[in-house]
Structures are given as structure tokens and as C-alpha cells.
């Protein structure tokens, strides 16, 4: 993927120069704008040392945590960055981290700073990581900043694990129910078909539907994998095609309880990045630009982005966020208190703790509700199957 050097304006005044990796010029311009900059000049840049170093594979969240933890420990021990990366190149347990350490070491030895080296691989590290590292390096607190990033990523990993863990059980039950239903329709109901055909009376509607469905699936069995593939493609489209994703993002915010899970998980990541970047000494507007990247819901992201523009125009953060009408009142109160008292950093940290506790409560509530809902779903399926099988028998007995 080509590297583009750029010149851009920060807050309409300061001239910023840097490099980004993008597939084309249009994507490079979009990446620069997402960093809160206004690009004025972009050129494709060929760095021989980068090409010689090789391709950098993307890292999972767990691999980023491992990379940062090891590097932070080594730097905190007084070991220079190049020697730290050289050690990781030779001793890291994961091959990806060894390869990454080799590439970064080569770039730094060629004269680049650590932050500038990371900036050449935005698709690997992400803009939040790069922005925080740059601020920490400029302030002479790289080790401390890496510790903040490690805590931030660890928190995101824990939140992600909680949400996924909450959803695994219902998904497993739904898949199991679908498999059992298909087995019943394809193998069980056809076995009773001849016996039911001997009855003089017409079969109950529910039994007829089940038998016909079983016959269809038995004859056209290949429609099952086609349907599954189509369903997976549909879900993929809903989450990756922008117009469909926007519709999904609007709908989920209208579903009770689920909307709180989505909103508070987004706000938790947003406030965490805001807090960490603010503590790193990054200007408030730049903190907001970094934080808004974490918002996965397009509705929330668009509203918060609008608020950032108002902050750039001189409005206080709390007042700008209040205009979005999507931010919880408690968060607005805490941010406002921090601004008025001059202790915004402390209040942001408290806001993160408040969000984490609220999110844990929401997840616990959903977890407790899932079991009775799943029992109701399974019970309904069993009841329908039982009625379809036994109603003809009762009908025959009564006659």
C-alpha cells in the first residue's frame, strides 16, 4: 500500500506535515480529514527503507496489548527504543510482533522518530494509538503514555469480551433450535406421514404445514446452505455497506435495553480515549477528534462530530455535547463541572468509572433476561412441534 506525504492545516492555523498509508489519493485525503486536519498538499511518497523493511501485518487487539506491554516495560527499565525493539524482534512469542519490531527498528535506525514511524502504518496501529504516542513522545513521557494506552486497550478488550460473552449464549441457543427444527421437519414428520394419511379427517393446519415444510426441505435440501449463505451475506451487508449500516444504527437505538448497551459501550470508549488523550497533554479539540473515532454507531458519531465543530468555534465541550441531545445528563454534568473547576482530567476519569459501572449493570440485566427469554423461545418451539405431532392422534382418538 503506497505512502502519502501531506501538508495540512490544524485548526486553520498551524501547518502540519506527516505521512499516511492509504490505497489511493482519495482515501489518503479522507484519512487526513479524520485526523481533524485540513489537507492542503498530498503527494505519493516512496520510502526505500519502508519497502525494504517489508509488509506490516495488522494486529488484533490482544496482540497490540502484548506489544505495548512488553515495549512499555523495556522502556521503563531505561532500555532505548531501538534496543527494546531488537529484543522483541528476537524474543517475542508471536511472529507478528517479531516482524513488526524488526520493521519499526529499521525505520527508527534510519532516522525516524518512534511516532513518525508508527504514523506510516495507520491501518496497523490506528489514529488513536499514533496520536497518543506522538503526544507522549513530544512531552517526554513515552513510557507513561504507553502505559495509558495499554490500560485503554485492556479496558476495551474487557468490554468487548463482556458484550460478546453476553451474546454467545442466545446465539448458540438460536442455532441449536434451528438445527433441531430442521431435523424434526426432515426426518421425524415424514416418518408419521403415512400414519396420518390413513386418517379420514383432514389434518390440523399446523400438522399440514410441518409435513409440507419437511417434504420441501427433504426434496430441496440444497436451499438450506443457500439460505444460510444468503443470511450471512445479508448480515455482512448490514454492517459493512454504509447506507444499510446507517439504517441498522438508527434501529438499534430504538430497541429498549439494547439501545443502552450500544450507547453506553460507545460512550465508554469515547470518554476513555478523551480522558487518556487529555492526560497526555493533547489539546481538547484534538482529544475529541481522537475520541470520536471510537464511536461505532454512525448516528452517535455524526452527532458528536457536529458538536466538535461547535467546540472549534469556541463553545465549551459540555455545552457542545448538550446540543447533540444523545449524551447522558450525568456525563454532561461531570464534564461541565470539570470545565468550571479546572479539573477536567479528574472529572473525565470519574466519568469513565461511572460509564463502566453503568455498562456492567446493563450487561448483567441483559444476561439475567436472556435465560427466561431463551426458555420461552425453546418452549414455544417444543410446543409447536408437539402439537403438530399429537393433534392428529388426539383427533383420531376422539373420533
Secondary structure as UniProt FT lines:
FT   STRAND          3..10
FT   TURN            11..13
FT   STRAND          14..21
FT   HELIX           25..34
FT   TURN            35..36
FT   STRAND          37..45
FT   HELIX           48..53
FT   HELIX           61..76
FT   TURN            77..78
FT   HELIX           81..91
FT   HELIX           95..109
FT   TURN            110..111
FT   HELIX           114..119
FT   TURN            120..121
FT   HELIX           122..125
FT   HELIX           127..138
FT   TURN            139..140
FT   HELIX           142..183
FT   HELIX           184..188
FT   HELIX           189..197
FT   HELIX           205..219
FT   HELIX           222..240
FT   HELIX           242..252
FT   TURN            253..254
FT   TURN            256..257
FT   HELIX           258..279
FT   TURN            280..281
FT   HELIX           284..292
FT   TURN            293..294
FT   HELIX           298..312
FT   TURN            313..314
FT   HELIX           317..322
FT   TURN            323..324
FT   HELIX           329..341
FT   HELIX           344..398
//
